[in-house]
Structure formats: C-alpha cells, structure tokens
Amino acid sequence: MSRRRERPDETVISVTSAQPGRSEDLEGRIARYAWMMSIRIVCFVLAVLTPSPWRWGFMVAAILLPSVAVVLANARRTTKVSSADAYIAPPRAELGSQDDTEK
C-alpha cells in the first residue's frame, strides 16, 4: 500500500529521526479496521451456521467487534524511530609525500 518505490538492493541512509508519515499510519489503521470488519462478517456467518451454544458466542463477538475495531483504528502507534548512526566516510587513499614524487 506504500506509494514509495523501494528497491531491495538500495541502501537507505536516514538523515533524520522523524517519525513515519501520517499517510503510512493511516494506511495501517485502515487495514486493521478492514480486518476487524471481515472477522465480524465471518462471525455473523458462523452464527447462522453453527448450533445454539456457539451461535451466541459468535453473535456477541459480532456485536462487540465494531467498538473494538473503532478504538484500535483510532489509536495511533507511537513507535519511536531510533536515531541514525553517524555516517563515517570510507578512508581515502593518501597521496605520496613530495619526496616520493621527486625520486
């Protein structure tokens, strides 16, 4: 669902300790809500197809799932992104001294 194009061979260097964008957070919350509602549909179908003792359990789950799904969908994730390690440039080859070039 991400709009970014990521290449597996590309090394990503983090230059900030900023949190993930709101669009990424929103996509995750929408996906969680959709999964919960699909589980609710399964609970309704199972409530119709199963015998009496199980039926009531599936009905209770189907009734309670929307409120749980809304609470979980509205809860933001507060994961902290660890700060990036300092970039250390690879060592450069040293030039020879003046004495080496004159000989």
DAMOHU-V931202 format. One record per residue. N is the residue number from 0. SS is DSSP state (@ for helix, = for strand, . for the rest). PHI is phi in whole degrees, 0 to 359 (none if undefined). Layout:
N_SS_PHI / N_SS_PHI
This chain:
0_._none / 1_._286 / 2_._273 / 3_._281 / 4_._260 / 5_._246 / 6_._253 / 7_._294 / 8_._271 / 9_._269 / 10_._268 / 11_._260 / 12_._253 / 13_._278 / 14_._252 / 15_._211 / 16_._252 / 17_._292 / 18_._284 / 19_._301 / 20_._293 / 21_@_294 / 22_@_294 / 23_@_294 / 24_@_295 / 25_@_295 / 26_@_298 / 27_@_294 / 28_@_292 / 29_@_296 / 30_@_295 / 31_@_298 / 32_@_296 / 33_@_297 / 34_@_296 / 35_@_296 / 36_@_288 / 37_@_290 / 38_@_295 / 39_@_297 / 40_@_297 / 41_@_298 / 42_@_297 / 43_@_297 / 44_@_296 / 45_@_293 / 46_@_295 / 47_@_282 / 48_@_268 / 49_._261 / 50_._288 / 51_@_308 / 52_@_298 / 53_@_286 / 54_@_305 / 55_@_293 / 56_@_295 / 57_@_293 / 58_@_294 / 59_@_297 / 60_@_297 / 61_@_294 / 62_@_282 / 63_@_276 / 64_@_299 / 65_@_299 / 66_@_292 / 67_@_293 / 68_@_296 / 69_@_293 / 70_@_296 / 71_@_291 / 72_@_289 / 73_@_276 / 74_._283 / 75_._276 / 76_._277 / 77_._245 / 78_._287 / 79_._267 / 80_._268 / 81_._291 / 82_._292 / 83_._286 / 84_._289 / 85_._295 / 86_._279 / 87_._249 / 88_._292 / 89_._294 / 90_._294 / 91_._266 / 92_._289 / 93_._275 / 94_._282 / 95_._291 / 96_._285 / 97_@_300 / 98_@_293 / 99_@_290 / 100_@_281 / 101_@_280 / 102_._278
